[in-house]
Amino acid sequence: MITPTALAPQLLALAIGIAGGVAAFQAGMPLPWMLGPMIANTIAALLRLPIMGPMRLRPLVIPVLGVMLGSGITAEVFGLLGTWAFTLLVLPFFLACAAGISYAVYRKIGQYDPVTAFYAAMPGGLNEMLILGIEAGGNERRIALAHAARVMIIIVFVAVIFGLVMGVSSGGAGAARWIALVEITVWDYAVLGLCALLGAVLGKRLGLPAAPIFGPMILSGIAHVAGWVTVAPPTFFVVAAQITMGTIIGTRFVGATLTEIRRDLGLSAIASVLMLLAAVGFAQAIFLVSDVPLTQAFLAYSPGGLAEMALLALAMDQDPTYVSVMHIIRITLVIAIAPFVFRMARV
């Protein structure tokens, strides 16, 4: 049960997030409903405002995002699987390159201890790398700040690169294909809701990677391919998911000192830019060898959070199925291989 004392800081963070999203949207910022809340709450954290991340909302919006991603799965998608083969083939090499670059930054420039540098550098999920890093004896706060900063910086950099370099606009986060709440039927709501609920539960029980998003995505894909439902969730939920995710990312800096934030943001900025440069190189190779567009390959290899990169794909009108599948595989590979590589390196 959430007490009023704990609820107030979360409501304040959401209010700041909504205000930041509206301001970013009015200013024409790329991906406004995520970047606005993220930047606004990061500033609020620096100002020591009494905010707290609405973590209890995350399990609610993530399955909705999974259902949304599944709605893009069609029979035609299966015909594209062959074109994804090269992306999957070179993905481990990119991960090794990105992790090695990031490790060198945290170890040599940041002077982190080997354990903390290793798990701060791994391009996996924040929660998973934090758990593994703590178990290995790493510094919890440094690992958490490193990953929170990486996700935030990569989202900003990718949005800017798409807008300024590649000329791809977010278009107000999907305003061109807005789906109103009243546009879909009761049956559609029932099917999509069951996909979200059952997918999250079954995904967790089956031990699927990124279960809260992957389980609903699979069931939603099945429902759409079978023709049980033909629409995506209303766009209102897309915006709500972005505001929630942006707010949570921004509030991860609560409690950190200005010195810590300045150091970790600086190190993460260096590591993130170098990883993105590597992503551009690998994406270019994928584009030249296969039929995958450069923009999609770049999004697939940009090592942000799974949910955040999927939202970016949606906002930038890229193929969210391709992008989310690659990030699910990326996170799975890192979780599976990182502890083994760490033990081998320590021998």
C-alpha positions in Angstrom: 0.0 0.0 0.0 1.3 3.4 -0.9 1.2 6.0 1.9 0.3 9.6 1.1 3.9 10.5 2.1 5.3 8.2 -0.6 2.6 9.1 -3.2 3.1 12.9 -3.1 6.7 12.8 -4.5 5.5 10.5 -7.3 2.6 12.7 -8.2 4.9 15.7 -8.2 7.4 13.9 -10.5 4.5 13.0 -12.9 3.2 16.6 -12.8 6.7 17.8 -13.7 6.9 15.2 -16.4 3.6 16.2 -18.0 4.6 19.9 -17.8 8.0 19.0 -19.4 6.3 17.0 -22.1 3.9 19.8 -23.0 6.7 22.3 -23.0 8.9 20.1 -25.2 5.9 19.4 -27.6 5.2 23.1 -27.9 8.8 23.8 -28.6 8.9 21.3 -31.3 11.5 19.1 -29.6 12.1 15.6 -31.1 10.4 12.9 -29.1 8.8 15.5 -26.7 6.8 13.2 -24.5 9.9 11.3 -23.4 12.7 13.9 -23.6 10.6 16.6 -21.9 9.7 14.6 -18.7 13.2 13.2 -18.6 15.0 16.6 -18.8 12.5 18.3 -16.5 12.8 15.7 -13.8 16.6 15.5 -14.1 16.6 19.3 -13.4 14.2 18.8 -10.5 16.5 16.1 -9.0 19.5 18.5 -9.3 17.4 21.2 -7.5 16.7 18.7 -4.7 12.9 18.9 -5.2 11.0 16.2 -3.3 10.3 13.8 -6.3 10.3 10.1 -6.6 10.0 7.8 -9.7 6.5 6.3 -10.2 8.0 2.8 -10.4 4.7 1.1 -9.7 3.4 2.5 -13.1 6.3 0.9 -15.0 4.8 -2.7 -14.9 1.6 -1.2 -16.2 2.9 0.8 -19.2 5.5 -1.7 -20.3 3.0 -4.5 -21.2 1.0 -1.9 -23.1 4.1 -1.1 -25.1 4.6 -4.8 -25.7 1.0 -5.0 -27.1 1.7 -2.0 -29.3 4.9 -3.5 -30.7 3.0 -6.8 -31.3 0.4 -4.9 -33.4 3.1 -4.3 -36.0 3.7 -8.0 -36.5 2.1 -9.2 -39.7 2.5 -12.2 -42.0 4.7 -9.9 -44.1 7.1 -9.5 -41.2 8.0 -13.2 -41.2 9.1 -12.8 -44.8 11.6 -10.2 -43.6 13.3 -12.4 -41.1 15.9 -13.5 -43.7 17.0 -9.9 -44.1 17.7 -9.6 -40.4 20.2 -12.5 -40.4 23.2 -10.3 -41.0 22.1 -7.9 -38.2 22.0 -10.9 -35.8 25.3 -12.3 -37.0 27.3 -9.1 -36.3 25.4 -8.1 -33.2 27.9 -10.0 -30.8 30.8 -8.2 -32.4 29.2 -4.9 -31.9 28.5 -5.7 -28.3 32.1 -6.7 -27.7 33.2 -3.4 -29.4 30.8 -1.2 -27.5 31.5 -2.8 -24.1 35.3 -2.7 -24.6 35.1 1.0 -25.5 32.9 1.8 -22.6 35.0 -0.2 -20.1 38.2 1.7 -21.2 36.4 5.0 -20.5 35.2 4.0 -17.0 38.5 2.2 -16.1 41.1 4.5 -17.6 39.4 7.9 -17.5 37.0 7.5 -14.6 39.4 5.4 -12.5 36.6 3.0 -11.5 37.5 -0.3 -9.9 37.5 -3.2 -12.4 34.2 -4.6 -11.2 32.3 -1.3 -11.2 33.8 -0.3 -14.6 32.9 -3.7 -16.1 29.2 -3.7 -15.1 28.9 0.1 -15.7 30.2 -0.5 -19.3 28.0 -3.5 -20.2 25.2 -2.4 -22.7 22.5 -4.4 -20.9 19.5 -3.5 -18.9 19.9 -1.2 -15.9 18.3 -3.5 -13.4 20.0 -6.7 -14.6 23.5 -5.1 -14.7 22.9 -3.5 -11.3 22.0 -6.9 -9.8 25.0 -8.6 -11.4 27.3 -5.8 -10.5 26.3 -5.8 -6.8 26.7 -9.5 -6.6 30.2 -9.2 -8.0 31.1 -6.5 -5.4 30.8 -3.4 -7.6 29.7 0.1 -6.5 25.9 0.2 -6.6 25.4 3.9 -7.0 28.1 4.3 -9.7 26.7 1.4 -11.8 23.1 2.7 -11.4 24.1 6.3 -12.4 26.2 5.1 -15.3 23.3 3.1 -16.8 20.7 5.8 -16.1 23.0 8.4 -17.7 23.7 6.1 -20.7 20.0 5.6 -21.4 19.3 9.3 -21.0 22.2 10.5 -23.1 21.6 8.0 -25.9 17.9 8.9 -26.2 18.9 12.6 -26.5 21.7 11.9 -29.0 19.6 9.5 -31.1 16.7 11.9 -31.3 19.1 14.8 -32.3 20.9 12.6 -34.9 17.6 11.5 -36.4 16.3 15.0 -36.6 19.4 16.9 -37.6 21.6 14.4 -39.5 19.1 11.9 -40.9 16.2 14.3 -41.4 13.7 12.0 -39.6 11.1 13.8 -37.5 9.2 12.4 -34.6 6.1 14.2 -35.9 4.8 14.8 -32.5 5.1 11.2 -31.4 2.8 9.7 -33.9 0.3 12.5 -34.3 0.0 11.7 -38.0 -1.6 8.4 -37.1 -3.4 9.2 -33.9 -5.8 6.5 -32.7 -8.5 8.0 -30.4 -9.7 6.2 -27.3 -13.2 5.8 -28.9 -11.9 4.5 -32.2 -11.5 0.9 -31.1 -14.3 -1.4 -30.0 -15.0 -3.2 -26.7 -13.8 -6.4 -28.3 -10.5 -4.7 -29.3 -10.0 -3.5 -25.8 -10.7 -7.0 -24.4 -8.2 -8.7 -26.7 -5.5 -6.1 -26.3 -6.0 -6.1 -22.5 -5.7 -9.9 -22.3 -2.6 -9.8 -24.4 -1.0 -7.4 -22.0 -2.1 -9.2 -18.8 -1.6 -12.8 -19.9 1.6 -11.9 -21.8 3.3 -10.4 -18.8 2.3 -13.3 -16.5 3.2 -16.0 -18.9 6.4 -14.3 -20.0 7.6 -14.2 -16.4 6.6 -17.8 -15.7 8.3 -19.0 -18.8 11.5 -17.0 -18.0 11.4 -15.0 -21.2 14.0 -12.2 -21.5 12.4 -8.8 -20.8 9.2 -10.7 -20.0 6.9 -7.7 -19.3 7.4 -6.4 -22.8 8.3 -9.6 -24.8 5.4 -11.7 -23.5 2.6 -9.2 -24.4 4.4 -8.6 -27.7 4.3 -12.3 -28.7 0.6 -12.6 -27.8 -0.3 -9.4 -29.5 1.6 -10.5 -32.6 -0.3 -13.8 -32.6 -3.7 -12.0 -32.2 -2.9 -9.6 -35.0 -1.6 -12.3 -37.4 -4.7 -14.4 -36.6 -7.0 -11.5 -37.3 -8.6 -11.4 -33.9 -7.7 -7.8 -33.7 -6.5 -5.4 -36.3 -5.7 -2.2 -34.4 -3.0 -0.9 -32.1 -3.7 0.5 -28.6 -4.9 4.1 -28.6 -2.2 6.7 -29.0 -3.1 8.1 -25.6 -1.3 5.1 -24.1 1.8 5.7 -26.3 2.1 9.2 -24.8 1.4 8.0 -21.3 4.1 5.4 -21.7 6.6 8.0 -22.9 5.8 10.4 -20.0 6.1 7.6 -17.5 9.4 6.3 -18.9 10.9 9.8 -19.2 9.9 10.6 -15.6 11.4 7.4 -14.2 14.7 8.0 -16.1 14.9 11.6 -14.8 14.2 10.7 -11.2 17.0 8.1 -11.1 19.3 11.0 -10.3 17.5 11.8 -7.1 20.0 11.7 -4.1 23.1 12.0 -6.2 25.4 14.9 -5.5 26.3 17.5 -8.2 29.8 16.1 -8.2 28.6 12.6 -8.8 26.2 13.6 -11.6 28.7 15.8 -13.3 31.3 13.0 -13.2 29.0 10.3 -14.3 27.3 12.3 -17.0 30.6 13.3 -18.3 32.0 9.7 -18.4 28.7 8.4 -19.8 28.7 11.1 -22.5 32.1 10.1 -23.7 31.3 6.3 -23.6 27.9 6.9 -25.2 29.2 9.0 -28.1 31.9 6.4 -28.8 29.4 3.6 -28.7 27.0 5.5 -31.0 29.9 6.1 -33.4 30.5 2.3 -33.4 26.7 1.8 -33.9 26.9 4.1 -37.0 29.7 2.1 -38.4 28.0 -1.3 -37.9 24.7 0.1 -39.1 26.4 1.3 -42.3 27.8 -2.2 -42.8 24.3 -3.7 -42.3 22.8 -1.2 -44.7 25.4 -2.1 -47.4 25.1 -5.9 -47.0 21.4 -6.3 -46.4 18.1 -4.6 -47.3 17.7 -3.1 -43.8 17.5 0.8 -43.9 20.4 2.6 -42.2 18.0 4.4 -39.8 16.5 1.1 -38.5 19.9 -0.6 -38.2 21.2 2.4 -36.2 18.2 2.3 -33.9 18.7 -1.4 -33.4 22.3 -1.0 -32.4 21.9 2.2 -30.3 22.4 0.7 -26.7 19.6 2.5 -24.9 16.9 0.8 -22.9 14.6 -1.7 -24.7 11.4 0.1 -23.9 12.9 3.5 -24.6 14.4 2.4 -28.0 11.1 0.8 -29.0 9.3 4.1 -28.2 11.9 5.9 -30.3 11.3 3.5 -33.2 7.5 4.2 -32.9 8.0 8.0 -32.7 10.5 8.1 -35.6 8.2 5.9 -37.8 10.7 3.1 -38.0 10.0 -0.7 -37.8 9.4 -1.2 -34.0 9.4 -5.0 -34.4 12.9 -5.2 -35.9 14.3 -2.7 -33.4 12.7 -4.3 -30.3 13.7 -7.9 -31.3 17.3 -6.8 -31.7 17.3 -5.1 -28.3 15.7 -8.1 -26.7 18.5 -10.3 -28.1 21.1 -7.7 -27.1 20.0 -7.6 -23.5 19.7 -11.4 -23.4 23.2 -11.9 -24.8 24.7 -9.4 -22.3 22.9 -11.0 -19.3 24.0 -14.5 -20.4 27.6 -13.7 -21.4 28.7 -10.8 -19.1 29.1 -12.9 -15.9 31.1 -15.5 -17.8 33.3 -12.9 -19.5 33.9 -11.3 -16.1 34.9 -14.5 -14.5 37.3 -15.3 -17.4 38.8 -11.9 -17.2 39.5 -12.2 -13.5 41.3 -15.5 -13.9 
